[in-house]
Amino acid sequence: MTIPPGVHKWLAFGRGVGVEVSGPVGAECLHVTAVRVLPGRVRVAGELDIPEAGHRGAGAWGTEYAGFLRKLGMSHVPATVLLPRRDVIVRQLLMPGVSNQDLGAAIAFQLDGLHPYAEADAVASWARLPGTSSVFVAITRRSLMERFVTLFAEAGVKVGSFSCSAAALYAARRLFGPPAETCVLAYEDTPSGVEVYGESAARPVFSAGFAAPLERAIALAAAEMRMDPAAPLPLAELLGAPRALAYAAALGSACPHLSLPLNLLPEENRERSSRAVWIASGVSAAVVVALAGALGAFPEYEDRQYLKALSAEIAKVEPLANRSAALDRQIDSARRRIALLDDVRARSKADMDALAELTKILPPPTWVNSLELSRSQVNIAGETAQTAPLLQVIDGSPLFDGSEFAQPPMRAGTGEIFRIRAKRVAGGAQ
């Protein structure tokens, strides 16, 4: 949803807690920032450092964290946690013309090529960058995410989101409206390396970690973003806060409706503000009480007046009911058409799978000069060193069966010319 200019800052209000995770694996430190956001301004309510949370008992530092929030009156606020930059892979995909409804399927189709993990060990989340055709994708290992879920659960910490630094910084710069500078390059120099964040016309969001000297890291990032590296900023100056990452996470916690909807935490593990949950229930209860009082003040209705009003309502609803039946018929027709389109798309995928399978199983130096695919069979013509093993190779594939030579192989130079036809199995031709 696009928010009109000038309205952004009036929607920015709330309380938030941000947690930045940093440090070596197993001995991570937690940097906690709590903020209060009002339209047009932010006040840092408090900050807390929890060193070596991985080595200390979760109960000990969890008690310290709970006491910190209790003093600020924010015990009900779930935290937004920024996972370490080294543990999150960030990618940008250009998706011009892809609707929000089809975005998930389009990204899932490309997801395996965006990370080096096994399919079952990858957790991903994505968000479209407002006003662009770019989609920001964050990926982490499931084992790491589950370790942090367990760690925070044992400490009794309410967590509403697992996110990454780039998504938090991007949203924080736009909390009160579009930023004044459209091109920025910021960095944070840490013992484990240099983390660089940037925005430019070529790269709407850029985030990378470099195990290199600061000057070299800035030069590499600027080249990637196609911008001048002359004036990089420390992350603290970018947002005007010493702990920029924890501060940005806290802003996302306070105003989730103004942040990128990028959350690596599974839905069943997400906590929500307990006070906010009761707002809708309280309003509904007040309305119910008011209606009950109003009904008690009315005299009892006469049966004749009630039946007359009921008949009038039935007469009003009857045309709508007829229209609804017509709409049901139209919807059924549309569903049949969609099913037909889905069937055509599935056939295209099956053909591509068959082509990929042939490319994989035909042994070199085999080459094909003719390939015909139908719903039930495939015809292949080409040349190879020896044609005899080809039938066994093709029948060994789960996509083909009953292969045979359409014409006897012919000797040509150092190889043999062949023409083979094979049946496509049911699973490969749908």
N, C-alpha and C positions, 0 to 999 in steps of 0.2 A: 504494500500500500504506500503510495506517495503522499507525503505530508506537505501541505502548502507552506511556502516561506512565511516566516513570522509566527507560525503556530507551533513549531517544534519546541521552543523553550517553555511554552505553557503546558506542554504534556510531560515535561521532565520534572518529576518529583518522586520522592520515596526514600527509603533507607536501604543501604546495600553493604555487603561484606565481600571483599575480594581477597583471595589467597593465591599468592605466587609460590610455586614449588621450584626450588633451585638447589644446586649442590650435587655432589656425586651420588651415584645410584646406591640405594640402601641407607644413605645418611643424609637424605634431603632436608633442607631447611625450609620453613614456611614463613613467608612474610605476609602479615594480615593487615589490611586497611579497611576501616569502617567509615562510611560517608553518609551525610544527609544531603539530599538533592532537593533544591527548591527551584522554581522557574527562574532561570537566568543565573544561578549561582550554586556552588558546591562547597560544603564545609566538611573537612576531614574531622570526624568525631574521635578517632583514636587509631593507634598503630601498635602492632605486637609482632615480635620476632620469636619464633619457636625453633631453636637450633637442633639439628640432628634428630628430627622427628622419627626417622626410621629406626634409630638405635634406642631411643627412649621408649618407655612404656606408653602405649596409647592412652591409658587411663590418666597418667600424670599430666601429659601436655594437653589432653582433652579437657581436664579440669581447669587448667590455666586458660584455655581458650573460652570455655563456658563462663568463667568469672569475668573475663575481659568484656564479653558481650553483655553480661548481666549488668555491669556497671553502666553501660551505654544504653540500656533498655532495648537491646536488639537481639535478645535470645531467640526470638521467633523468626529471625531473618535467615534464610538459607544462603549459603555462600556460593559464589562463582569461583571455581578453581581453575587456574591456568596451569596446564601440564607443562613440564620442561620442554623447551624448544627442541632439544635433541631427540625427544621421543615422539614428536609430531611431524608428520610429512604434510606439507601444504602444497596445493596445486591450484592452478586457475585454468578453467575450461571456457572456451568461447562457445556459447549456445545460441547463436542468432536464430530467431524464428521458432524456438522451442517454448511451448507454453508451460506455465507452472504445473499444470496437471501431468504433463509428459516429462517433466524435468527429472523426476526420480528415476524413471525407467531409462532415460537417456544416459544419466550418470552411471547407473548400475551397469550398463552395457560396457562402459569404458573403465570401470573401477579396477579391474584386475591388472590393467596396464599402468596404474598410477602408483603402485607400491610393490615392494619386494616380498611381502609376507605371504604366507599360505592363506587361502581364501577364508578358512574358518578362524584364522587368528587376526583378522583385520576388522577394525571398527571404524566406520566413516560417518561423517556428517557434512552437510553442505548448505550453502545459502547463496542466493542470487544477490549480487551487488546492486543496490537500488539505482535505477536509471541507466544500467548498462546491460550488455548481453553476456557479461562475464559471470561465472559461477565460482565461488571460493569453496574449495574442498579441503577438509582436514581428515587425516587418517592416522590412527595409532594402533598399537598391538593390543589385542584383547587381554592378554595376560597382564600387561602393565596397567590397563584400565581397571581390571578386577583387583589388582593389588592395591591400588589407591582407593577403590570402593571399600575394600575390607579395612584398610588403615583408618579412613575417616569414620566408618561405621563403628569400629572398636573404640574410637575416641569420642563418639557421641556427637560428631559434627554434622549438622544439617547441610547437605550439599544439593544445590539446585541445578548446577551445570558444571560440566568439564569442558573447557574451551581451550583456545590457543591464544598466544600473545597477539598475533596479527589481527584476528577477528575482534579482540577486545580494544586494541588501539584504533582500528578503523571506526568502530562504533563510538568510542569515546570522543574522537575529534568531531563527530557530527551530533553530539548529544543535544546541543542548543541550536542546531541548524547547520547549513553547509559551511565548511571551514574556509577561512580567508585565503589560505594558500592551497592551491591544488597540487603542487609538486613539493614533496618534502623528502628528506633523507635523514633518518635518525639512527643512532646506534647506542649500544650498551656494551662496554668492555668488561668482561668477567674473566675470572681465572680459567674457565673452561673454553673461552673463545670469545669472539665478537658476534653479537646478535645485531642484525641490521633490519630496520623496517623502513619502507618507503612507499610513496605514491607518485605516479607520473602518468602522463598521457598514454605511454606505451604499456605500463603495468599499473592498473588501478590499485592493486595491493601487491607489495613485495615483502617477503620475509625470508631470511636465511641466516644460518649460523656459519661462521668461518673460523677455522683453526689457523689463522694467519695474523700477522701484525695489523694494527688498526688501519694504517694508511692503505695497505694492500686490500683489506676487506672493503673499505669504502670505495676504492677504485673499481673493484670487481662488481660491487652492487650498482654503482652508477652506470657502468657499461651495460649491465643487464637491463637497467631501467631507461637507458638512453637519455641521461640527463647530466648536468654539470655537477661534479663532485666537490665544487669549491666551498660550499657552506653546509656541511653536515651538522646536525644538532644532536646533543645527548638526549636520550629518551626523557630524562627528567625535565629538560626545557621544552620538549614537544608538548607535554600536557601541563607543565607548571607544577609538577609534584615530584618530590625526591624519589619516591618508589612508584615509578610510572606504571609498571605492569600491574602491581597489586591495586593501584588507584584506578586504572582502567577497568580491571575486573570488578571492582566495587561499583563503579558506575553502571556496568552491565547488570549487576545484581539488583541495583536500585531501580533501574528503568529497563526491564527486559523487553518491553514493548517498543523501545527505540533502539534495540541492539540487533545484530545479525542473529537470526534463529539457528545458530550453529552450536550443537550440543552433543558431545560424544558420550555423555552419561545415558545409560539405558532408561527408558521411560519409567520402569518400575522402581528405579532407585532414586528418582528425583524427588526432592522435598520442596514444598511450597510454603509460603508465609502463612502461618496459622491464623494470624489476625486478618489477612486479606481474604482467606477462605470464608470467614464468618461474616464478611460485609454483605454479600449477596443473601445469605441466610437471614441475617438481621433485618434487611430491607423487606424480604419476603414475609417474615413473621409480622413486621409492623403493618404491612398491607393487609395481611389476613385478619389481624386484630381490628383494624379500621373497618374492613368489610363486615366482620361479624357484628360490630357495634351498630353499623348502618342498617343491617338487616333486622336487628332486634328492635330498632326504632320504628320500622314500618309496620302498619297494621296488616293483619293476615289477608292474603289475597282471596278473592272470591273465585270459586271454581270456574264459573262462566267466563270471567275475564282471562283466566289463565289459559283455558282451552282456545279462546279466540286468538290470543297472542301466539300460542303454539301453532295454530293452523296458518297464521300469517307467515311465521318463520319457515314452515314447511314449504309454502308456496314460493318463498324467496330462494330456498336452497335447491329446489327441484331442478331449475335450469342449470345450476352449477353442477349438480350430480350428472345430468346428461352430458354436459361438456367434459366432465371428468372421464366418463366412459369413452368418449371420443378420443381424448388425450391418451388413455390407456392403449387404445388400438394403434394410435400413431407411435407411441413408445415401443410397442411390440414390433411394429414394422422397422423402426430404427434399429432395434436390437438385432433383428435378422440381418440387416445390412451390415452392421458392425461385425457380426459373426462372420459374414462373408469376407469382409476386408481382413479380419484377423486370419482367416484361412489362407487368403492370398499371401499375406505377410509371412505366415509360417512356411508356406511352400518355398518362398524366396530364401528363407533361412536354411531349409533343408537342402536346397540346391547348393548354397554356399558351403554347407557342411560337407556335401558329397565332393565338391571340387577341392576343398581343403584336404579331405581324406585321401583323394587320389594323388594330390601333390606330395603328401607325406609318405604313402606306401610304395609308389612306383620307384624302383631302385635306379640310381644313376648308373650309366649315362643315358637312361631312357628319356626321350623327348616326344611330346605329343603335338601333332599338327592338326588334329581334328577331334573335337569332343562334343557329343550330342547328349543332352539330358532330357529325359521325359519323366513322367510321373512314375513309370514302372521300370525303366531300364536306362542304361547308359551305354553309349557306343564310343569307343576310343580307337583312334588310329594314330600310328606314329612309328618310331624306329628305336630299337634297343640292341644291345650286344647279343643277348640270348632271349628268345621269346618263350621258351619252355617254362621257366619258373613263374611267368606273369600270372597265369591262371590261378596258381596256388596262392600267390601274394594277394590277389584281388579277393578270392574267396575267403581269405583269412581276416578280412575286414568285417566288422559288424554291420557295415552299411550295404554290402554287396553279397550276392550269392549266385550260383549257377553260371559262372563265367565260361565263355567258349569263344573259339576263334570264328569270326564271321566269314573269314576266308583263310586259306592256308598261308602261313608266313612265307615271305619271299626274301631271298638273300639280296642285299644291296651293299656293295662295297665291303666295309668291315663289320657291318651290322645286319639286322634282319628287320624287314618291314612287317608290321602286324596290324590287324583290325580285330578288335575284341568287343563282344557285347556281354553285358552282365545285368542281372536283375537287381533292382533296388529293394532292399528289405522294407517292411512296413514302417519301421521307425525312422527311416531315412528319407522317405518320400512323401511325408505328410506336409 
